[in-house]
Amino acid sequence: MSIGVLDLNDCNLQLWHEGTTVQSPGYVLLHEKEYLFGSPARAAARLQPRDINTRYWWQLSTELLQPSLGHARHNGDLAHAHLQQLHKEAKGPTEVLLAVSGSMQHEQLALLLGIIEQCPFDAVGLVNRSVALASLHRHGDRLFHLEIQLHQAVISELIRQDHQTELQCTTPLPGCGLLQLQEQLVELIAAAFVRQTRFDPRRKGDSEQQLYDALPAALHTLQNASETNLEINGYQARVSAHELQAAGKRLFDSARNTIGILRPEDHVIIDPLATLLPGLTNQFEQIEVLQEDDVRRALQSHQDRLVQREQALSFVTALPCLSVEGVSSDSSNKVSQATPSRRATEAHVSAAQPTHVLYQHKARPLIASGTPLESGWNIYRSAAGWQLRDSTTAATVNGVTYRSDQILFCGDAISISPDGSDVALLIEVVT
């Protein structure tokens, strides 16, 4: 029987088990004396604000709820109910590996494990999620992980030595959480509606909820376009990525001040959710975007080291670097041996990393979240390196069909046209 993997980031809790992925943001709604968790609760956040709680993971404790929310005595009760729902939706794993942020205090970790003792599953491993994610990384001796939570952002500094990734320190960035960022974005978009249409979508709860619901799709569009249209209650407004960058100023400034001056070999890794914030991926030159299931990959690959069934759980803050050992992409829960195609890729590790793509006589800087080409293709940066994504059409690299796990390097020629006439060349621009 396989072990479940639970990623406890309250922006989007994720539980993987036997091919099932359950995602549930840290929202709870009291509805007719019953609790609704996750997306249904989030969809009512602006319609029933007095019946919503989003702090129960961030402020996990046994202090009495103020204000109260149904029959729950404290945030621990809400967390317990949320875990039970996740467990039910994920085919009922009997054992779970936990990945939690370094911002969780010692008392909160102890309470979390106590709560799980009252759940229909056992916690058999506990690891710092930044350490797990950094263990997938193959470059540099110093890493910074930028994690966005609902009520704060967190910077974790990690070092890599003797093929081991270790946590050095964790720094919360107050006021830089997803909810605060959304509030700033919505304020800017609402101002655009007022300027362009004289309609203020924030005046009523239903239109404000529509605006919040439309925000993710708009931000996805702005990753590859300079402007986008939003429609609320029949009114349309046009917003640009440039004007929305102001929403992230506090986060950008706090992150730069915390990280300081990056050395050439340093890297910043970020969760995919953070890339939706306009301007974030331009704040650091050495920034790389993680994948949605990287926590699962890391914990399953480290499973033999993390499982602690016969002893009290310890919070793991150091792990071997998987990029040295080879990372399994299947569900066998073992560290795989390098396949021939992966060995060929890893032989390229010392090759120069591209900074720009030369396409149609123009050199454009590569953007970690995605640099658009033609036919729907994007060049983006994963934890492993630069790769292609987002199209069902064929592409070749150096005359050979592109593989989904292939890493790109300087000098690689990418062809995305049927006749091979349009070629994008990856280059390094030295300043």
C-alpha positions as CSV (number, residue, x, y, z in Angstrom):
1,M,0.0,0.0,0.0
2,S,1.5,3.3,-1.0
3,I,2.2,6.2,1.3
4,G,0.5,9.5,0.7
5,V,2.4,12.8,0.3
6,L,0.9,15.9,1.9
7,D,2.2,19.4,1.1
8,L,1.0,21.8,3.8
9,N,1.1,25.2,2.1
10,D,-2.1,27.0,3.0
11,C,-2.3,28.6,-0.5
12,N,-3.1,25.2,-1.8
13,L,-2.8,22.1,0.3
14,Q,-2.0,19.1,-1.9
15,L,-2.3,15.4,-1.1
16,W,-1.0,12.8,-3.5
17,H,-2.0,9.1,-3.1
18,E,-2.3,6.2,-5.6
19,G,-2.5,8.4,-8.7
20,T,-5.0,10.8,-7.1
21,T,-4.2,14.5,-6.4
22,V,-6.4,16.4,-4.1
23,Q,-5.9,20.2,-4.0
24,S,-7.6,22.4,-1.3
25,P,-6.7,26.0,-0.4
26,G,-6.8,26.9,3.3
27,Y,-10.3,28.4,3.4
28,V,-13.2,27.2,5.5
29,L,-16.8,28.4,5.2
30,L,-19.5,27.8,7.8
31,H,-22.5,26.9,5.8
32,E,-25.8,25.8,7.5
33,K,-23.8,24.6,10.6
34,E,-21.4,22.5,8.4
35,Y,-17.9,23.3,7.2
36,L,-16.9,23.6,3.6
37,F,-13.2,23.6,2.9
38,G,-11.1,24.6,-0.1
39,S,-12.3,26.0,-3.4
40,P,-16.1,26.1,-2.5
41,A,-15.2,28.2,0.6
42,R,-12.9,30.5,-1.4
43,A,-15.7,31.0,-4.0
44,A,-17.8,32.5,-1.2
45,A,-15.2,34.6,0.5
46,R,-16.6,38.0,-0.7
47,L,-20.2,36.9,-0.4
48,Q,-20.1,35.7,3.2
49,P,-17.0,37.3,4.7
50,R,-18.2,36.8,8.3
51,D,-18.5,33.0,7.8
52,I,-15.0,32.5,6.4
53,N,-11.7,31.7,8.2
54,T,-8.3,31.6,6.4
55,R,-6.0,31.8,9.4
56,Y,-6.4,28.4,10.9
57,W,-3.2,27.0,9.3
58,W,-1.2,30.2,9.7
59,Q,-2.2,30.6,13.4
60,L,-2.5,26.9,14.2
61,S,-3.1,26.8,18.0
62,T,-5.6,25.8,20.7
63,E,-6.5,29.4,21.6
64,L,-10.2,30.0,21.6
65,L,-11.5,31.2,18.3
66,Q,-12.3,34.9,18.2
67,P,-14.7,35.4,16.6
68,S,-16.2,31.9,16.8
69,L,-17.1,29.8,13.8
70,G,-19.6,27.1,14.4
71,H,-18.8,24.4,16.9
72,A,-15.0,24.5,16.4
73,R,-13.2,25.6,19.6
74,H,-10.0,26.7,18.0
75,N,-8.0,26.6,14.8
76,G,-6.7,23.1,15.7
77,D,-10.3,21.8,15.3
78,L,-10.6,23.4,11.9
79,A,-7.2,22.0,10.7
80,H,-8.3,18.5,12.0
81,A,-11.5,18.7,10.0
82,H,-9.7,19.9,6.9
83,L,-7.2,17.0,7.1
84,Q,-10.1,14.5,7.4
85,Q,-11.7,15.8,4.3
86,L,-8.4,15.6,2.4
87,H,-7.9,12.1,3.6
88,K,-11.3,11.0,2.4
89,E,-10.9,12.6,-1.0
90,A,-7.5,11.0,-1.6
91,K,-8.7,7.3,-1.3
92,G,-7.9,7.1,2.4
93,P,-4.1,6.6,2.7
94,T,-3.1,4.9,6.0
95,E,0.3,6.6,6.1
96,V,1.4,10.1,5.0
97,L,4.7,11.9,4.6
98,L,4.3,15.6,5.5
99,A,6.1,18.6,4.0
100,V,5.7,21.8,6.0
101,S,7.2,25.3,5.9
102,G,10.1,26.4,8.1
103,S,7.8,29.2,9.3
104,M,5.8,26.7,11.3
105,Q,6.9,27.0,15.0
106,H,7.9,24.1,17.2
107,E,4.7,24.3,19.2
108,Q,2.7,24.3,16.0
109,L,4.5,21.2,14.7
110,A,3.8,19.4,18.0
111,L,0.1,20.4,17.8
112,L,0.0,19.3,14.1
113,L,1.3,15.8,15.0
114,G,-1.1,15.6,17.9
115,I,-4.0,16.5,15.6
116,I,-2.9,13.8,13.1
117,E,-3.0,11.2,16.0
118,Q,-6.7,11.8,16.0
119,C,-7.0,11.3,12.2
120,P,-7.6,8.0,10.4
121,F,-4.0,8.0,9.1
122,D,-0.4,8.0,10.6
123,A,2.3,10.6,9.9
124,V,5.4,8.6,9.2
125,G,7.7,11.4,8.0
126,L,8.1,15.2,8.5
127,V,10.4,17.3,6.3
128,N,11.0,21.0,5.6
129,R,9.3,21.6,2.3
130,S,12.0,24.1,1.1
131,V,14.8,21.5,1.8
132,A,12.8,18.8,-0.1
133,L,12.3,21.2,-3.1
134,A,16.0,22.3,-3.1
135,S,17.2,18.7,-3.1
136,L,15.9,18.5,-6.7
137,H,18.1,21.4,-7.8
138,R,21.3,20.8,-9.6
139,H,23.1,24.2,-9.7
140,G,25.0,26.3,-7.1
141,D,26.0,26.0,-3.5
142,R,23.5,28.5,-2.1
143,L,19.8,28.6,-2.8
144,F,16.9,30.8,-1.7
145,H,13.3,29.5,-1.8
146,L,10.5,32.1,-2.0
147,E,7.3,30.6,-0.7
148,I,4.0,32.4,-0.9
149,Q,1.5,31.5,1.8
150,L,-2.0,33.0,2.4
151,H,-1.0,35.6,5.0
152,Q,2.8,36.0,4.5
153,A,5.7,35.1,2.2
154,V,8.7,33.2,3.4
155,I,12.3,33.2,2.3
156,S,14.3,30.1,3.2
157,E,18.1,30.1,2.7
158,L,19.7,26.8,1.9
159,I,23.3,25.7,1.3
160,R,24.6,22.7,-0.6
161,Q,27.8,21.0,0.5
162,D,29.1,17.4,0.3
163,H,26.1,16.6,-1.9
164,Q,23.7,17.6,0.9
165,T,21.1,20.3,1.0
166,E,20.7,22.0,4.4
167,L,18.4,24.7,5.8
168,Q,20.3,27.7,7.1
169,C,17.5,30.1,8.1
170,T,13.8,30.9,7.4
171,T,12.6,34.5,7.3
172,P,8.9,35.4,7.2
173,L,7.9,38.5,5.1
174,P,4.8,39.9,6.9
175,G,2.1,41.5,4.8
176,C,3.3,39.8,1.6
177,G,0.9,36.8,1.5
178,L,-1.4,35.8,-1.3
179,L,-4.4,37.5,0.2
180,Q,-2.6,40.8,0.5
181,L,-1.2,40.5,-3.0
182,Q,-4.7,39.7,-4.3
183,E,-6.1,42.7,-2.5
184,Q,-3.6,45.0,-4.1
185,L,-4.2,43.5,-7.6
186,V,-8.0,43.8,-7.2
187,E,-7.7,47.4,-6.1
188,L,-5.6,48.3,-9.2
189,I,-8.1,46.5,-11.5
190,A,-11.1,48.1,-9.8
191,A,-9.5,51.5,-10.3
192,A,-9.2,50.6,-14.0
193,F,-12.9,49.8,-14.2
194,V,-13.8,53.1,-12.6
195,R,-11.6,55.1,-14.9
196,Q,-12.7,53.3,-18.1
197,T,-16.4,52.5,-17.3
198,R,-17.3,54.4,-14.1
199,F,-18.4,51.0,-12.7
200,D,-16.8,49.9,-9.4
201,P,-16.9,46.1,-9.0
202,R,-16.1,46.4,-5.3
203,R,-19.3,48.2,-4.4
204,K,-21.2,44.9,-4.1
205,G,-20.2,41.5,-2.8
206,D,-21.3,39.5,-5.9
207,S,-19.4,41.7,-8.4
208,E,-16.4,41.8,-6.1
209,Q,-16.4,38.0,-5.9
210,Q,-16.6,37.8,-9.7
211,L,-13.5,40.0,-9.9
212,Y,-11.6,37.8,-7.5
213,D,-12.7,34.7,-9.5
214,A,-11.6,36.3,-12.8
215,L,-8.2,37.3,-11.4
216,P,-6.3,34.0,-11.9
217,A,-7.2,33.7,-15.6
218,A,-6.2,37.3,-16.2
219,L,-2.8,36.8,-14.5
220,H,-2.2,33.6,-16.6
221,T,-2.9,35.7,-19.7
222,L,-0.5,38.4,-18.7
223,Q,2.3,35.9,-18.4
224,N,2.5,35.9,-22.2
225,A,0.7,39.2,-23.1
226,S,1.2,42.8,-22.1
227,E,-2.5,43.5,-21.7
228,T,-5.8,41.7,-21.1
229,N,-9.5,42.4,-20.8
230,L,-11.7,41.6,-17.8
231,E,-15.5,41.6,-17.9
232,I,-17.6,42.0,-14.8
233,N,-21.4,42.4,-14.9
234,G,-21.3,43.3,-18.5
235,Y,-18.6,46.0,-18.0
236,Q,-15.2,45.6,-19.6
237,A,-11.8,47.1,-18.6
238,R,-8.4,46.7,-20.0
239,V,-5.4,46.3,-17.7
240,S,-1.7,45.9,-18.4
241,A,1.0,43.8,-16.7
242,H,3.0,46.9,-16.2
243,E,0.4,48.7,-14.1
244,L,-0.2,45.6,-12.0
245,Q,3.5,45.3,-11.0
246,A,2.8,47.9,-8.3
247,A,0.9,45.3,-6.4
248,G,4.1,43.4,-5.7
249,K,6.3,46.3,-4.6
250,R,6.3,45.4,-0.9
251,L,7.1,41.7,-1.7
252,F,9.8,42.6,-4.2
253,D,11.5,45.0,-1.8
254,S,11.2,42.6,1.2
255,A,12.6,39.7,-0.8
256,R,15.5,41.7,-2.2
257,N,16.4,43.0,1.3
258,T,16.2,39.6,2.8
259,I,18.2,37.8,0.1
260,G,20.8,40.6,-0.4
261,I,23.3,40.5,-3.2
262,L,23.3,37.3,-5.2
263,R,26.6,35.7,-6.2
264,P,26.7,34.4,-9.8
265,E,26.3,30.8,-8.7
266,D,23.4,31.5,-6.4
267,H,19.8,30.8,-7.4
268,V,16.3,31.7,-6.3
269,I,13.6,29.0,-6.6
270,I,9.9,29.8,-6.5
271,D,6.6,27.9,-6.4
272,P,4.6,28.1,-9.6
273,L,1.8,30.2,-7.9
274,A,4.3,33.0,-7.3
275,T,5.0,33.5,-11.0
276,L,1.4,34.7,-11.6
277,L,2.4,38.0,-9.9
278,P,3.4,40.4,-12.7
279,G,7.0,41.4,-12.4
280,L,8.2,38.9,-9.9
281,T,10.3,36.8,-12.2
282,N,12.2,39.9,-13.3
283,Q,13.4,40.7,-9.8
284,F,16.3,38.3,-9.8
285,E,18.4,37.1,-12.8
286,Q,19.0,33.6,-11.3
287,I,15.4,32.7,-10.7
288,E,13.9,29.3,-11.5
289,V,10.3,28.1,-11.3
290,L,9.4,24.8,-9.6
291,Q,6.7,22.4,-10.9
292,E,3.3,21.7,-9.3
293,D,4.2,18.2,-8.2
294,D,7.9,18.7,-7.2
295,V,7.1,18.2,-3.5
296,R,5.6,14.8,-4.4
297,R,8.7,13.9,-6.5
298,A,11.1,14.9,-3.8
299,L,9.4,13.1,-0.9
300,Q,8.7,9.9,-2.8
301,S,12.4,9.8,-4.0
302,H,13.5,10.4,-0.4
303,Q,10.9,8.1,1.1
304,D,13.4,5.5,2.5
305,R,15.2,8.2,4.4
306,L,12.1,10.0,5.6
307,V,9.9,7.2,6.9
308,Q,10.2,6.9,10.7
309,R,7.7,4.3,11.9
310,E,9.4,3.0,15.1
311,Q,10.4,6.3,16.7
312,A,9.1,9.8,17.4
313,L,9.1,11.9,14.2
314,S,12.0,14.4,13.8
315,F,11.7,17.5,11.6
316,V,14.1,16.8,8.7
317,T,16.0,19.9,7.6
318,A,18.8,18.3,5.5
319,L,18.6,15.9,2.6
320,P,20.9,14.5,0.0
321,C,20.9,16.2,-3.4
322,L,18.7,14.2,-5.7
323,S,20.2,15.8,-8.8
324,V,23.4,14.0,-8.0
325,E,21.7,10.6,-7.4
326,G,19.1,10.8,-10.2
327,V,15.4,11.5,-9.6
328,S,12.6,9.1,-10.3
329,S,9.6,10.5,-12.2
330,D,7.4,7.5,-11.7
331,S,5.5,6.3,-8.6
332,S,7.9,3.5,-7.6
333,N,9.0,5.6,-4.5
334,K,12.6,4.6,-5.1
335,V,15.5,6.8,-6.2
336,S,16.0,5.7,-9.8
337,Q,19.1,5.0,-11.8
338,A,19.8,7.4,-14.6
339,T,18.3,6.4,-17.9
340,P,20.4,6.8,-21.0
341,S,18.5,9.9,-22.0
342,R,18.9,11.4,-18.5
343,R,22.6,10.6,-18.6
344,A,23.0,12.4,-21.9
345,T,21.2,15.4,-20.4
346,E,23.3,15.4,-17.2
347,A,26.5,15.3,-19.3
348,H,25.5,18.8,-20.3
349,V,25.5,20.3,-16.8
350,S,28.7,22.2,-17.3
351,A,27.4,23.8,-20.6
352,A,26.7,27.5,-20.5
353,Q,23.3,28.5,-19.5
354,P,21.4,30.7,-22.0
355,T,20.2,34.2,-21.1
356,H,18.4,35.1,-24.3
357,V,16.7,33.6,-27.3
358,L,17.6,34.9,-30.8
359,Y,14.4,34.6,-32.9
360,Q,13.4,36.4,-36.0
361,H,16.5,38.6,-35.8
362,K,15.7,39.8,-32.3
363,A,17.4,38.7,-29.0
364,R,14.8,38.5,-26.2
365,P,15.7,37.9,-22.6
366,L,14.5,34.5,-21.2
367,I,11.8,34.8,-18.6
368,A,11.7,32.0,-16.0
369,S,7.9,31.8,-16.1
370,G,7.8,31.5,-19.9
371,T,9.1,33.2,-23.0
372,P,6.6,32.7,-25.8
373,L,7.7,31.6,-29.3
374,E,5.3,30.5,-32.0
375,S,2.6,27.8,-32.2
376,G,2.0,28.0,-28.5
377,W,5.5,27.0,-27.5
378,N,7.2,28.6,-24.4
379,I,10.7,28.4,-23.1
380,Y,10.5,28.3,-19.3
381,R,12.9,27.5,-16.4
382,S,12.1,24.5,-14.3
383,A,14.1,23.3,-11.3
384,A,16.2,21.2,-13.7
385,G,16.9,24.0,-16.3
386,W,15.5,25.6,-19.4
387,Q,12.8,23.5,-21.1
388,L,9.9,23.7,-23.7
389,R,6.2,23.4,-22.9
390,D,2.6,24.2,-23.9
391,S,2.0,22.9,-27.4
392,T,0.8,19.8,-29.1
393,T,2.7,20.6,-32.3
394,A,6.1,19.1,-33.0
395,A,9.3,20.8,-32.2
396,T,12.9,19.8,-32.9
397,V,16.2,20.8,-31.1
398,N,19.3,20.6,-33.2
399,G,17.3,18.6,-35.8
400,V,16.1,15.9,-33.3
401,T,12.5,15.7,-32.0
402,Y,12.3,17.4,-28.6
403,R,11.8,15.2,-25.5
404,S,9.5,16.3,-22.7
405,D,12.3,15.9,-20.1
406,Q,15.0,17.5,-22.3
407,I,17.1,20.4,-20.9
408,L,18.2,23.3,-23.2
409,F,21.6,24.9,-23.3
410,C,23.4,27.7,-25.2
411,G,23.8,27.0,-28.8
412,D,20.7,24.8,-29.0
413,A,18.6,25.5,-32.2
414,I,14.9,25.1,-31.7
415,S,12.6,24.7,-34.8
416,I,8.9,24.9,-34.4
417,S,7.8,25.3,-38.0
418,P,6.8,22.3,-40.2
419,D,9.4,23.1,-42.8
420,G,12.2,24.0,-40.3
421,S,12.5,27.5,-41.6
422,D,11.9,29.4,-38.3
423,V,14.7,28.6,-35.9
424,A,15.1,30.0,-32.3
425,L,18.7,30.0,-31.1
426,L,19.6,30.0,-27.4
427,I,22.5,32.4,-26.6
428,E,24.3,33.9,-23.7
429,V,24.5,37.7,-23.6
430,V,27.5,38.8,-21.7
431,T,27.3,42.3,-20.2
